[in-house]
């Protein structure tokens, strides 16, 4: 039976790899604008140490109407160095992170549940999940941040439940590195880390003080560039793009809707079509969309 599970999980890993890497540079056809921006900036950093605007090793990369975080771009320089400047190299990190996430999810579920059948089934579903495939086969920083979240969760569990003190360091650092991958992770990373610790706070208090001081010391050093640049143009733009109340994409739709209702009585518009009411309504619509058929099955 054990050999059956090993063969099964190995085949699932092979399937996940195949679905994410097969004709990676060709499908989907052509690179969209963010992919070209990431690829060109990575190539420019590799050759000159500067981005497309001449900034030396920037923390925020100015792009098409936004600022991109650095982790994906800097790591893509390695893929371009190995594979050359092409679509495969630009998408390599996303596909690699997607494949590795499938493997780590199996380990994580098997670790926390002890149910190997559940872990295998969930891993298979993730390997075939259309959304995960979509974000793994194109250049999306969220693939990298998801990998760091799963890795961080595994390490924190090993530290708090399995009493492996040193694993806590790697768990916290995984969440800290996520700050430099995707804008939304700057909100989610500290929340998720706090939740993991809060659920087993007694075990957290029993961790070695030396480990805790060293971990949080290194974390503060790694977060220094983030805090020092938070109020710069790139830092503020990335923060505003994360929240629904300040996202230009969300607020533009709301302003457009209000412009169609200009003929309504002023008191009615102020009561039902003000910014706060419409933003809250959009938030509820976003929550409801997570349970829709189109969200689960249509890209």
Secondary structure, DSSP 8 states (H G I E B T S, - for coil): -HHHHHHHHHHHHHHHHHHHHTTTTTSSSS--HHHHHHHHHHHHHHHHSB-TT--BT-SEEE-SSSEEEHHHHHHHHHHHHHH-SSHHHHHHHHHHHHHHHHHHHHHHHHHHH--HHHHHHHHHHHHH-HHHHHHHSS--HHHHHHHHHHHHHHHHHHHHTS--HHHHHHHHHHHHHGGGT-TTHHHHHHHHHHHHHHHTHHHHHTS-HHHHHHHHHHHHHHHHHHHHTTTSHHHHHHHHTTSTTT-HHHHHHHHHHHHHTTTS-HHHHHHHSSHHHHHHHHHHHHHHHTTSHHHHH--
